[in-house]
Amino acid sequence: MKKQKYWYKLDNAGKIFPAISRDDRSNVFRLSFYLDEIVDKDILEEAVNKVLPRFETIAVQMKNGLFWNYFSSNNRYFFVEQEPAEICKYFKPNANQGYMFKVYYLDNKVTLETFHALTDGTGALALLKSIVYHYFKLRGFKIDHEGKILSEKPYSKKESEDNFITNYDKSKIRNLKEEKAYHLEGERFGRHWVLLIKARLDTKAFITLVKTKYKCTITQFVTALLAYSIYKETLDFVGKKKPLKVFIPVNLRPYFNSVTLRNFSLYIKGTYSSERTDWTFENMLELTKEQFADQLDRDKLQSRISSLVSLEKNAMIRVLPLVLKTIAFKIGYNILGESISSCSISNLGIVDLPSGFKDKVYDIDFVNAGYGHAMTLISMDHHTNILMSSPLKDLSIMNHIISFLVDEGLSVTLDTNYKEGYDEIL
């Protein structure tokens, strides 16, 4: 039996986001389902409100305690909104009935935008699948959930666990010191607007290329490709003392037998020296493979988990009041967060939908509009979407990535959120 009223500490990964988020660094990510019909706003809103009570860790509001922020139950009615032009825009929960996510509709698209303090991509995807499933149920369709829709399964307390804490091991703490990374610079769009370019590929052809020719995973391939494109298209990277660092979040659930809906991911990274002048795609890819193999080790991942949790458990930090913790988080993030990452890639993999669902949802987007250049991937049965977002007006890196894919023989279909006339306002 679920509790009617409840509260949670923010998980270890989520604690920093309330302190560091702002208009140009929203820490909001987006998932969208494209339906085979125009969305009925009222039915969508009803579906969200029917589903929310099942998602105890998401139907919350954030409160300020003396020492930490915390989540408490939120039973307010949720309102869906028409999708705005800006993607992953920073929003204030107190103007959203206290909720830390938004549900938008636009023509045939349903979009969920989520503040990262609440959950990660895996948790948000479970919510969106449940919302759209209930939307079609309310529309009168009978679709077998096939055990793939979380709202149709019994609630488990394991969904609410902070698995950073449960996998903490004091004996495995290590130093997390990082050197600073190279940063992309250039003219930015105005009004904190973020450009999005979507490249659609045939999944089978993409996998065949990656596995047969390059003998690697898709995530390894695109990590090396992003790094190589930055190397080729920037004028100030070579000769810098700072390395290029591509950060890649890893879903930790498979490594630690977890089903939590809270944040449970860690970044690994591809690191490439700026002092080297003879980089090729092939040797960047080989280095990427080596770094992935080294970092994707369960013991090393647990060591990093333990090190992060140890900071939270530090007696000096614990006794600081929240207002001072917030200042410390901001300073710490500038030293250990943004400064150590050049860009990011996140791959949610293939979305597993019930068979009766697949002719109702024909496309899916996943966007993480970070502070700098970000790349995200998400796949359905027959196609994979690579979504590239950036606040910078220079498109040379994106163009290089697309040209590389085309030169490899892949058919690429492009889409963008940029429209004629935006030059005048951005």
Number of C-alpha atoms within 10 A of each C-alpha: 7 11 8 10 10 13 17 17 15 22 21 21 22 19 20 21 22 18 18 18 18 14 13 17 17 22 22 26 22 23 21 21 21 20 20 14 11 13 17 14 19 11 16 24 20 18 21 22 19 16 21 21 18 19 19 23 26 25 23 25 22 23 13 11 13 11 16 18 19 17 20 18 19 23 17 14 12 21 17 20 14 13 17 11 11 13 21 26 23 19 18 14 15 11 9 16 15 18 23 24 25 21 23 20 23 16 14 14 20 25 23 23 24 26 27 24 22 28 25 22 26 18 21 25 21 16 23 23 22 24 26 22 26 24 24 17 14 14 13 9 13 12 14 13 18 11 11 16 21 18 22 15 11 9 15 12 12 12 17 17 20 21 25 22 16 11 14 19 17 12 9 15 18 15 9 10 9 12 12 19 23 21 19 15 11 9 9 16 18 13 12 18 20 26 21 20 19 23 20 20 20 18 17 12 14 19 16 12 19 17 13 10 9 15 16 17 13 18 21 23 22 21 24 26 22 23 25 22 19 19 22 17 15 13 9 13 21 18 13 14 13 19 24 27 23 24 21 23 18 19 20 21 16 9 14 15 9 16 19 20 27 28 27 28 21 16 17 18 22 24 20 22 18 19 13 11 11 8 15 12 16 14 13 20 23 16 16 23 20 12 16 16 10 11 15 14 12 12 12 14 21 20 22 22 26 23 21 20 21 18 14 15 11 10 10 9 15 14 13 15 13 18 14 12 18 21 12 16 19 18 14 14 16 13 15 17 14 16 15 23 22 23 25 24 23 25 21 17 14 15 13 14 18 17 13 14 20 15 10 16 18 15 20 21 20 28 26 27 30 21 19 21 24 23 28 24 26 22 23 19 15 13 18 23 24 24 26 24 24 24 23 18 14 14 12 14 21 23 13 18 20 21 14 14 17 12 10 11 12 17 14 16 12 13 11 13 13 13 7 6 8 9 10 6 8 12
